[in-house]
């Protein structure tokens, strides 16, 4: 069996680009196959905002991202247990990756305390306390019904100094070891088990990225995520940090880049050999009236990597008041097939939520279509 078609556990690479490091693959999860490269819409609390699960499937979603910390707060593990997992709860038959809560270590810095044992949070709204440890995060994600479980990690802010980032790297390694042990004890022996991904940290420091990559990949996880990026650093430093890590990532394991979302940057990362992505950009921008449109002409690697394959429309602009064209006449999404720019402009002007829904449908379709185009190029 050739190198690119060799299947290792739950991942198979079926083809590699002749020009770049991009590869086609399949991740085998308890809730079906995820084709790679692939983009995960954000469903933090068990919902991709404004969309029903059946709509996501129709648009082309194969996997979504949910968040352990937020699901613990609401609806709570007891509710998800009663529903027999978040898939049943939200009527989603595809795969789900759950973030461990490591991002909240970064984003909720004012309301959390980190120790070697774990992270204690106090919810800003309810006052509820949550203590996350490497062990109970595995248990929580098992109860949620995750297909891809992420280990608990410490994401240091971009403003952090070298010593602080180094401390976070070694803590992330220690937590990864404890997570893997807990996973082996609670889940590993199950016949149809979820996957467990390790997370590489190190901020923008090359030596710390190398230390983290070496220590995490030595543990033989099912896949590897590159974390701690796209949190305020210039894109040049983002790319440099990714380039440092890539040589350490096993060829036959899926690679996940957390949080990257601009279309042109996604293309670059795919060309470097990254397999899965998540970001709030397509849905958040849709809710603010920013829409993505492919430019005219055929799609090629050259055009994609130059970044000139798409443009954005700000549908709130007065120039669209009388525009009877669809957002994109070549787009097959339900929004473009049924509604005009003028109508969407009107919906945003009167602040009707239908405008945000229709924009979200279009932007996610754009992202899924972009990834489908890239898969065909590979």
N, C-alpha and C positions, 0 to 999 in steps of 0.2 A: 504494500500500500504506500502511495507517495506521501511525502511529508505533509502537503497541504490538505490531503483527504483523510489523514489519520484522525480518528476520533479518540479523544482522551476524556474518559468519564462522561461528563455532561456537555461537552463542546466539540464541534466538528468544523474544521476549516475545509470548505469545498473548492475554493479557488482563490488565487492570489493575483493581484494586478501585475501586469508585465512591466508597467512604468513606475509604479510606486509601491509602498508597503501596505496599501489597502488590501483587505481580504474579505471574501464572502464567508459567512459561517452560519452555524445553527447552534443556539443554546437550548438544551433539552431540559425543560422544567416540568414540575408536576401538573401545570396547567397549560401545557402545550409548548410548541417550538417557537422560539424567537429568532427570526432571521436577522443576521447582522451584516453590515452596520444597521443600527436601529436607534430611534429616538423615543424617549419615554416622556409622555406628558406628565405634569405634576398633579397628583391627586392627594395632596398632603393629608387631608382628613377623610379620605375615602370617597372623594369626589373631585373630578376635574371640573373646576367651577363653570357653571352654567350648562353643562352637558350631561345627558343621560348616558349610561354605560353602553346601551345599544347604539347610540350615535357615535361614540368613540370607535366601536368596532366597525361600523359602516365607513368611517373616515379612513380606517387602515391601522388603527392602534393594535399592537400585539402585546405590549407590556406597559404598565404605568408605574409611577413611583408614589408610594405613600410614606408617611412619617410616623415612626414608633412613638416618639414623644407626644405628638399632637393626638394620636389615636388613644394613647393612655389617658389624656385629659378628657377627650370627648370623641366617641361615646363611652370609652372605658373598656377594659379587657373583659369585664363580666358580660357586657352586652355582646361583644364580638364572640365570646365563647358560646353564648346562648344561640347566636346566629350561625354557629359552626364556621366561623372565620369571616374575614372581610370580603372574600369573593361572594359568598352568599348574601352578606349584608348589603352590598352595593350592586348585586346582580351582574358581576363581571366574571366572564369565563376565561379571560386571558391571564397572562402571568402578572405578578406584582412583585416589585422590588421594594423593600422597606429600608429607608435610612434609619440608622440606629438611634439617632438623637445627637450624633456627633456634631452636626451642623449647628444645633442649638447651643452647644458648648461655646461656639463662636458668636452666634447671633443674639443670644440672651445673656451676654456677659454680666449685666447688672443684676441678674436674678438667679445666678448660679454660683456654686462653690465647688471647686475641683480638689479632690484628694487622690491619693494613690488607689483608694478603694473604688472610687467612682465619682459621679457628679450629682450634687443635690440642687434641685431646681425649686423655685417658688413661683407658681403661676401668677403673673401680674394681675390677672382679672379675678380669679377666685381665691387666691391665697393658698391653694392646694400645694402641698409639697410632694415632689417626686424624686426618688433616689434611684439613679441608673447606675448599674454595675455591669461589667463585662458579662457576668453570668446571667443576671435577670433580664438583660436586653435580649439574649438568645431565647430565653423562655417566653418573653413577651412576643417576640416575632414569630415564634412557633405557634402561640395562641392566636395571633393575628391571621396566621395562615400564609405567611410570606413564601414566595417561590425562590427569591434570592434574598438572603439575610446578610446584612452588613454588620461587621464587628463595631463595637464602641471605640471611637477614636477621639483625639483632641485636636481640633482645628484651631491653630494659633492665628490670631489676626495678622493682617499684612503689616501692621505697624509694630509688630513684636520684634524685639531684639534677638540677637543670635542665641543667647543663653536661654531665653524663654522658649524659643522654637526648639532648641536641642532638648530641653526638658520635656516638651510635648512629644517629640519624636520617640524618646525612650519610654515615655508613659504609654504612647500608642502601641509600641511593640509589646510591652508587658500586658496591656489589655487584650491585644490580639492573641497572645498565648493563652490567656485565661478564657477568652471567648471560644477558641478552638477546642479547648478541653471540655468546656461546658457543652458545646455542640456535639462532640463525640459521645458524651455521656447521655445526652437527652434525645438526640436526633439521628446521629450518623448511621445507626444500625437499621433505621427504617428503610423498607424496600423502595418506596417512592418518596425520597427525601428532598427537601429544599437544598439549594446551593448556598455555600458560605463564602463570602468575599472578604479579603483583607484590604486594608486601606493604607496607602503610602502617603506620608506627610513630609514636612521639611521646608515649607514655605518657599522662599526664593533662594535658599542657600544650597548650592550644588552639592557640597560635601554631606550636608544633612539629608538631602534627597537620596543620595547614594546609600548612606547608612540605613535609612528607612526602607528603601527598595530591597536591599540585600537581606535585611532581617525579616521583612514581611514575606518575601518570596521563598525564603528558606522553610517557611511553615507549610508550604504545599496546600494553599487554599484552592477552592474551585475556580476562583477568578480574582482579579486584582483591580482595585480602583485607585486612581490618582486623585487625591483630595487636597484641600487647602489652597485651591487656586480660584481665579475669577472672583476674588473677594476684595478687589480694590487695586490690585497691582496692574501696571501697564501690560498690554497684551504681549509686548516683546519679552517681558520677564515670565509671563505665563508659558509662552512657547519654549523658552530656554529651560524652564523647570521640567516641562514634558519631555524635551529632548534628552535631558539628563537621565530620566527614569526609564525611558523606552528600552534601552539595551538590557536592562535587568528583568524585564517582564518575559515570562516563559512564552514561547511561540504558540503553544497549543492550549493556552488558557485565555478566556475572554478578558478583554481590557475595557475598563469603564472610566471615563473621564467625567468627574462630577461637576455639574454646574455650568459648563460651557454651552453657549446658546446662539451666538450670532451665526447666521448661515455661512458666511465666508470662513469663519473660524472653524466651524464644524467640518467643512470640506477639507481644510488643511489637516485637521486632526485625523480624519479618516484616512487621508493619504499617508499619514505616518503610522497607521496600523491600529488605531483605536476603534473599538467595536460598538460600544453603547454610550449613550449620552442622556442627560436630563437637563432641563432648564425651564424657568418660568416665562422666558421672553415671548414665545408665540402667544400664550394666553394672556399674559399681563399687558403686552402691547395691544392686543386686540381690544381689551377692555378700555384702553385709552384712545382707540381709534386709529392706531398705526397698523397698516396692512401690507403684507408682502406680495409682490407680483414678479413673476419671471419676465425677464426681457425677451424680446423677439430673437429667434434664431435657435439653432440646434445647441444641445448641451455637450460640451467636451471637457476633458480634464483641464485643458489650457484655460478655457473660459471660466471654469469653476474656481481654479486656483488663483486666477487674476482677480476674482471677487466681483466681476462685473456682470454677473448672470441674473441679478435681481434688482429691484428698486422698491422703495416703500412709498405708500400713499397715506397722507393724513386726512382721513375721510371727513374730519370736522371742518376742513378748509372750505371757504365759501365758493371756491372754484368748482366744487362738486355739486352745488345746489341744483343745477339743471342737467347734470350729466346722466344720461339714460343708459350708458354702457354698464355692463357688469364690472366688478372689480378687475377681473381678468377674463377676457373673452375666450381664452384657451384653457381656462380652469374648469374642471368638471365637478367641483364641490357644489353642494346644494344651494349655498348662498349665491354663487355666480350663475347657476342655472336658473335662478328664480327671482333675483332682486337686482336692482340697479344701484349704482353709486349714489344717485340722487336720493333714493329711498333710505339707504344707510346713513347718508348725511342728515336726513330728516330725523331718523331715529335717535342719532346722537345729539342733535340739537334739542330735541324734546326730552332727552334723557330717559328714553324707554329702554328697559333691559333687553328687549329683542335685538337692538342694535349690537350690544355686546355679545349676545349669543351668536348672531350671524357672523360677526367679525371673528369670534373664536373658532367657529367651524371652518372658516376660510383659512385662517393662519395655520391651524393644525393640519389641514389638508395640504397646504403648501409645504410644510415640513415633511410630512409623510411622503409626498410626491417627490421632494428633493432627494430623500433617502432612497426611494425606489429608482430614481434616475441614476443615482450613484451606484447602486447595486448592479444595474444593467451595464454601466461602464466598466465595472470590475470584471 
